[in-house]
Each structure stands twice: as C-alpha cells, then as structure tokens.
Amino acid sequence: MLNSAIYIVGIGSVSAQGFDEATLLQNLNPLQSILSHIKEPNYSQYIEGNNIRRMGKLMKASLVAAKRCIADAQLQPQAIITGTGLGCMEETVKFLNTVIDTEGGVLSPTAFIHSTHNTIGSQIAIAVNCTGYNSTYVHRAFSFEQALFDAQLQLLTHDPTAHHVLVGGVDDMVPVVFDVLKELDFWKSASTPILDSKSKGSFAGEGMNFLMLSNQQTNHAYAKLLGIKMCYKPQSTNQVATCLTDFLLENKISPVDIDLVLLGDNGDMRFTEFYNAIITLFPVAKALGYYKHLCGEYFTASAFGVVLASLILKNQYVSSAISENYNSAKPLKNILLYNQFQGDHHSFCLLQHVEI
C-alpha cells in the first residue's frame, strides 16, 4: 500500500449509462435486464473509417474512452496501463471459429492479432502516440486494481519524467462468455431490481473506463487517490473487515471521516454477508451508495465505480440513483469504494476531494 499525492485529473467512460461524462451523474438509470451492453458512441468521430472496420467492439469503445479521458485531462499520457478480465473475447471467438471452419487451414492473422489481451493498450498507444511504459494486467477481478496500483508505482518510484499515466479497466460481454457464466450461476434468472434482490446471481454488464493519473495537481483535478488494497480468498467476513480496518489506519483515516461508502453490491444474496460486515464498521447514519445496478457485473466493474466516485467528489453531488440516504447539506471529502467478486476478490479504494 502506498500513501501518495496521486491525482485523478481526467476520466473517460463508455458504459451502459452512455459516454457523456459531463452529464453522467444527472442521467443514471438502474439496469432492467439480466444482460446490458454499452451504449455505443459514434466511432467515426474518434477513429478513422478503415480502422473501424478492422476493430472489434471492445477495442473501438476502449479507444473512444481513452481518447475522451486524454482530452478531458488535456495531458499527453507518458505511460498506459490497462486491466481486463478476459480481453478481446469477440475477436478470440471469431478466430477460433475460423480455425474450426477451415479445419486448421490457412488463416488470416488479423483476428488473432486483435484477440490478444495487450492489443488494447498497444492500439491506444499507437493512436495517441505514446511510446512510454505500456502494460496489461489480466488478474480476473483484480485486473483494474492491479493496473491502478502499478500506476501508483510508476508515478512514485519509476522514471521521474513519467508524470501522467493513463489507466483503464475494460471488458465486454459476448454471448459465449455470458452462456458459460450463466451455467456457473453468475446471472439471475429473472430481471428483478438488483438492490432489492433476494436471489443468487447478478446482472451481466460491460464497460470501458479510463482515468488519467498524475503526481501533479491540475486546476480541474477530480480527486486524490489515497490508496488501494486487495484481499484474496479471505477465510471469513471478519478477515475482510480487518483488511479494511488496517487500510484505513494506514491512510490515517477513521470510519467517521468517510462521507460516502460506495458499494459494488451486485445483488447476489450469496455474498450479502460481506457487505454487511463492511457496513457495520461505520456509524449507523453513514451514507451508503451503490454502482453495480448501474453498470452490471463484470471483471473490471470497479473501474466504473471509481469514475462515479471521481465525478461525485468533483461535483459535490450524489444522485438518488446512487444513494438514497446521503445528506446533501454535508460536503463530501472522503469516499470509500468496496468491491467483491464471487466471494474471492475483495478490494478497497479510497478517494479524497481536492481543493482547487
């Protein structure tokens, strides 16, 4: 865990809620279906025509989100770090189907080249002319968190000329992945509201979310990133609670200092006990917020949560779609995000308001 002056100075998001970051908080709508795809932008505004035809949806939407983030920050990234749970599955399926159809005959390499996980970061680097550090993390539900942690390392301990790092969490949901995970009881059988659900499973989602991190504060910084912590396969809910307690102590933050606890509750009753264990650490009147009923469940959904939290801190506004018990008269200083995935992956992220 690193305590540092790391700032979020730009955001870019393509999700089920759309791709207009400026109006995102005012236009949030809970998902109504067990499978929700992103609202795709007009790719021709960001990508040349020939490249649009060659790229799959994940690559195109990721490139749009990255370019919007860079434009928002008004800074050129000196490093690019991406996290993805499954990578470009659309292209992977396309390539494997071609192998089957041709019975292992002569194949076009295009689908294979585009199917690799690190093609996302490399294509973004080519598009924005970034020749610096470029890395991709494929650590299941820790993919975005690992990318975020690596960005902290780059900004604090790596090349002193690397002051601005583009960090992204990207995943899409293709039919074959949805069907396989459905057999593993990942998804609900009916479209009941996530936050009111008393059944197993969640809603499937997808999203491409990017942050520009900097060790230099700008005049339009969204938030300060105080730290991030992960807990893998805890033996009990108490272990998760202890992990959070230690995390807050490391950052010299008390539970009473947290103004909003933003939970990645996906509506799966099998894991409710983890959220309850976290909630009990805070005062009864503490404001609670949620985000997965807005983006769905996927390996890097926590990136959407960080985008939301960044917007909340900058605008000092909490939508009723996120939290129903937030006192709008109280200023927002600290937001804690908690995400868990299938009871194995638990992560905490602490963001703080920046005085401009």
C-alpha positions in Angstrom: 0.0 0.0 0.0 1.3 3.4 -1.0 0.4 6.8 0.6 1.0 9.4 -2.1 -0.1 12.6 -3.8 -1.7 10.9 -6.8 -4.5 12.8 -8.5 -7.2 11.8 -10.9 -7.1 14.6 -13.5 -9.2 13.1 -16.3 -11.9 10.5 -16.9 -13.4 8.7 -19.9 -16.2 6.2 -19.8 -18.3 4.1 -22.2 -20.9 2.1 -20.3 -24.5 1.1 -20.2 -25.1 4.6 -18.9 -23.7 6.1 -22.1 -20.5 8.0 -22.8 -21.1 11.6 -21.8 -19.1 12.1 -18.6 -20.4 15.7 -18.1 -24.0 14.6 -17.7 -23.4 11.1 -16.3 -24.4 11.8 -12.7 -27.7 13.5 -13.8 -28.8 10.7 -16.1 -28.3 7.5 -14.2 -30.8 4.7 -14.8 -30.8 1.3 -13.0 -30.4 -1.6 -15.3 -33.6 -3.5 -16.2 -32.2 -6.6 -17.9 -30.0 -9.5 -16.9 -27.7 -8.5 -19.8 -26.9 -4.9 -20.5 -24.5 -3.8 -23.2 -22.8 -0.4 -23.5 -24.4 2.5 -25.4 -22.0 2.7 -28.3 -20.8 6.1 -29.4 -20.3 7.3 -33.0 -17.0 5.7 -33.6 -16.3 7.8 -36.7 -15.8 10.9 -34.6 -12.8 9.2 -32.9 -11.5 6.5 -35.3 -10.6 6.5 -39.0 -13.0 4.6 -41.2 -10.6 1.8 -42.2 -9.7 1.1 -38.6 -13.3 1.0 -37.5 -14.0 -2.0 -39.8 -10.9 -3.8 -38.5 -11.6 -3.4 -34.8 -14.0 -5.3 -32.5 -16.4 -3.5 -30.2 -14.2 -3.7 -27.1 -11.2 -2.2 -28.9 -13.3 0.6 -30.5 -15.1 1.5 -27.3 -11.8 1.4 -25.3 -10.1 3.7 -27.8 -13.0 6.2 -27.5 -13.0 6.1 -23.7 -9.2 6.6 -23.7 -9.3 9.5 -26.1 -12.1 11.2 -24.2 -10.1 10.8 -21.0 -7.0 12.3 -22.6 -9.0 15.2 -24.0 -10.6 15.7 -20.6 -7.2 15.8 -18.8 -5.7 18.0 -21.5 -2.5 16.0 -20.9 -0.5 13.6 -23.0 0.0 10.2 -21.2 3.6 9.1 -20.7 2.5 5.5 -19.8 -0.6 3.4 -20.5 -1.7 0.6 -18.1 -4.8 -1.5 -18.8 -6.7 -4.1 -16.8 -9.0 -6.6 -18.4 -10.6 -9.8 -17.1 -11.0 -11.6 -20.4 -9.6 -9.3 -23.1 -10.9 -9.2 -26.6 -13.3 -12.2 -26.5 -15.2 -11.2 -29.6 -12.0 -11.4 -31.7 -10.9 -14.6 -29.8 -14.2 -16.3 -30.7 -14.0 -15.1 -34.2 -10.5 -16.6 -34.6 -11.4 -19.9 -33.0 -14.5 -20.3 -35.2 -12.3 -19.7 -38.3 -9.9 -22.4 -37.1 -12.9 -24.8 -36.9 -14.5 -23.7 -40.2 -11.2 -24.1 -42.1 -10.2 -27.2 -40.2 -6.9 -25.7 -39.3 -6.2 -24.4 -42.8 -4.9 -21.1 -44.0 -6.0 -18.3 -41.6 -6.0 -14.6 -41.7 -3.8 -13.3 -38.8 -5.9 -10.2 -38.2 -8.4 -11.8 -35.7 -5.6 -13.5 -33.8 -3.6 -10.3 -33.5 -6.7 -8.4 -32.3 -7.6 -11.1 -29.8 -4.6 -10.8 -27.5 -5.2 -9.0 -24.2 -2.4 -6.4 -24.6 -3.7 -5.3 -28.0 -5.9 -2.8 -26.2 -3.1 -0.9 -24.6 -0.9 -1.1 -27.8 -3.6 0.2 -30.1 -4.3 3.1 -27.8 -0.6 3.9 -27.6 -0.3 3.9 -31.4 -3.4 6.1 -31.7 -2.3 8.7 -29.2 1.5 8.5 -29.9 2.6 7.3 -26.5 5.9 5.5 -26.6 6.4 5.1 -22.9 5.7 2.2 -20.4 2.8 0.0 -21.6 1.5 -2.9 -19.6 -1.7 -5.0 -19.3 -3.0 -6.9 -16.3 -5.2 -9.9 -16.6 -5.8 -10.8 -13.0 -9.5 -11.7 -13.1 -11.5 -9.3 -10.8 -8.2 -7.7 -9.6 -7.2 -6.6 -13.2 -8.2 -3.0 -12.8 -6.9 -2.8 -9.2 -3.5 -4.1 -10.3 -3.4 -1.6 -13.1 -4.2 1.2 -10.7 -1.6 0.0 -8.2 1.1 -0.2 -10.9 0.2 3.3 -12.0 1.0 4.5 -8.4 4.3 2.7 -8.6 5.2 4.3 -11.9 4.3 7.8 -10.6 6.2 7.4 -7.4 9.2 5.2 -8.0 9.8 4.9 -11.7 11.1 7.3 -14.4 10.8 10.8 -12.9 9.7 12.1 -16.3 6.5 9.9 -16.1 4.1 12.4 -14.5 0.9 11.3 -16.3 -0.4 7.7 -16.6 -3.5 6.5 -18.4 -5.2 3.7 -16.6 -8.1 1.7 -17.8 -10.4 -1.2 -16.9 -12.1 -2.8 -19.9 -14.3 -5.8 -20.5 -17.2 -6.7 -22.9 -19.8 -9.4 -22.6 -20.1 -11.7 -25.7 -22.7 -14.5 -25.9 -20.4 -17.4 -25.4 -19.0 -15.9 -22.1 -22.5 -15.0 -20.9 -23.7 -18.5 -21.5 -20.7 -20.2 -19.8 -21.0 -17.9 -16.8 -24.8 -18.5 -16.7 -24.1 -22.2 -16.2 -21.9 -21.3 -13.2 -24.8 -19.3 -11.7 -23.3 -15.9 -12.2 -26.5 -14.4 -13.6 -30.0 -14.1 -12.3 -32.9 -16.0 -14.0 -35.3 -13.0 -13.9 -34.9 -9.3 -14.2 -35.6 -8.2 -10.6 -34.1 -5.0 -9.4 -30.5 -5.7 -8.2 -30.7 -3.8 -5.0 -34.0 -5.4 -3.9 -33.0 -8.9 -5.0 -33.1 -11.8 -2.6 -31.8 -14.4 -5.1 -28.5 -15.7 -6.3 -26.8 -14.3 -9.4 -26.4 -10.8 -10.8 -26.9 -8.8 -14.0 -24.2 -9.1 -16.7 -22.6 -5.9 -17.9 -19.7 -4.5 -19.7 -17.7 -1.2 -19.8 -14.6 0.6 -20.8 -13.5 3.2 -18.2 -10.3 5.2 -18.1 -8.6 7.5 -15.6 -5.7 9.9 -16.1 -3.5 9.8 -13.0 -0.9 12.4 -12.3 1.6 13.2 -9.5 1.0 16.9 -10.3 -2.3 18.6 -9.3 -4.1 20.4 -12.0 -6.9 23.0 -11.8 -9.5 20.5 -12.8 -8.5 17.5 -10.8 -11.4 15.2 -9.9 -10.0 13.6 -6.7 -6.9 12.5 -4.9 -6.2 8.7 -4.8 -5.1 7.9 -1.3 -4.7 4.2 -1.7 -5.9 0.8 -2.9 -5.9 -2.5 -1.1 -6.8 -6.1 -2.1 -7.8 -9.1 -0.2 -7.9 -12.5 -1.9 -9.9 -15.5 -0.8 -10.5 -14.5 2.8 -11.3 -17.2 5.3 -14.2 -15.2 6.8 -16.1 -11.9 6.7 -14.1 -10.9 9.7 -10.9 -11.1 7.7 -12.3 -8.7 5.1 -13.4 -6.3 7.8 -9.9 -6.5 9.4 -8.4 -5.8 6.0 -10.5 -2.6 5.7 -9.7 -1.5 9.2 -5.9 -1.9 8.5 -6.3 0.0 5.2 -8.0 3.0 6.9 -5.3 3.0 9.6 -2.6 3.0 7.0 -4.1 6.1 5.5 -4.8 7.8 8.9 -8.5 7.8 8.2 -11.2 6.9 10.7 -14.6 5.4 9.7 -16.3 8.6 10.9 -14.2 10.5 8.3 -15.8 8.6 5.4 -18.6 10.6 3.9 -19.8 8.0 1.4 -19.3 4.3 1.3 -19.8 3.2 -2.3 -20.5 -0.5 -2.5 -20.2 -2.8 -5.5 -23.2 -4.8 -4.4 -24.3 -7.0 -7.4 -27.5 -8.3 -5.8 -26.2 -11.8 -5.3 -27.6 -13.0 -1.9 -24.7 -15.5 -1.5 -22.3 -12.6 -0.8 -24.5 -10.2 1.2 -22.7 -11.1 4.4 -19.5 -9.4 3.1 -21.3 -6.1 2.5 -23.0 -6.3 5.9 -19.6 -6.9 7.6 -18.3 -3.7 6.0 -21.3 -1.6 6.7 -21.2 -2.5 10.4 -17.8 -0.8 10.7 -19.4 2.6 10.1 -21.8 4.7 12.0 -25.5 3.8 11.6 -26.3 7.1 9.8 -23.4 6.7 7.3 -24.4 7.4 3.7 -24.3 4.2 1.6 -24.1 4.2 -2.2 -24.2 1.6 -4.9 -23.0 1.3 -8.5 -23.3 -2.2 -10.0 -27.0 -1.8 -10.5 -26.0 0.9 -13.0 -23.2 -0.9 -14.9 -23.8 -4.6 -14.3 -21.3 -7.2 -13.1 -18.0 -7.8 -15.0 -14.4 -8.3 -14.1 -13.4 -4.6 -14.2 -16.7 -3.1 -13.0 -14.8 -1.4 -10.1 -13.3 1.0 -12.7 -16.8 2.3 -13.3 -17.2 2.8 -9.6 -14.0 4.9 -9.4 -15.3 7.0 -12.3 -18.5 7.6 -10.5 -16.8 8.5 -7.2 -14.4 10.9 -9.0 -17.4 12.7 -10.6 -19.2 12.8 -7.2 -16.2 14.4 -5.4 -15.6 17.0 -8.1 -19.2 18.0 -8.5 -20.1 17.5 -4.8 -23.3 15.8 -6.0 -24.7 12.4 -5.2 -27.6 11.2 -7.4 -30.5 9.5 -5.7 -29.8 6.6 -8.2 -26.6 6.0 -6.2 -27.6 6.8 -2.7 -31.0 7.4 -1.0 -29.7 8.4 2.4 -27.0 11.0 1.6 -27.3 14.3 3.3 -26.7 16.8 0.5 -26.1 19.6 3.1 -22.9 17.9 4.1 -19.7 18.5 2.0 -18.1 15.4 0.5 -14.4 14.9 1.4 -13.7 11.1 1.5 -15.3 8.3 -0.4 -14.5 4.6 0.2 -15.2 2.1 -2.5 -15.6 -1.6 -1.7 -15.9 -4.3 -4.4 -16.1 -8.0 -4.2 -16.3 -10.7 -6.9 -17.7 -14.2 -6.2 -16.5 -14.0 -2.6 -12.9 -14.4 -3.6 -11.7 -11.0 -4.8 -12.2 -8.1 -2.4 -10.8 -4.6 -3.0 -10.9 -1.2 -1.3 -10.2 2.2 -2.9 -10.0 5.5 -1.0 -10.6 8.8 -2.8 -10.4 12.3 -1.4 -11.8 15.7 -2.5 -9.3 18.1 -4.0 -9.4 21.8 -3.0 -8.8 23.8 -6.2 
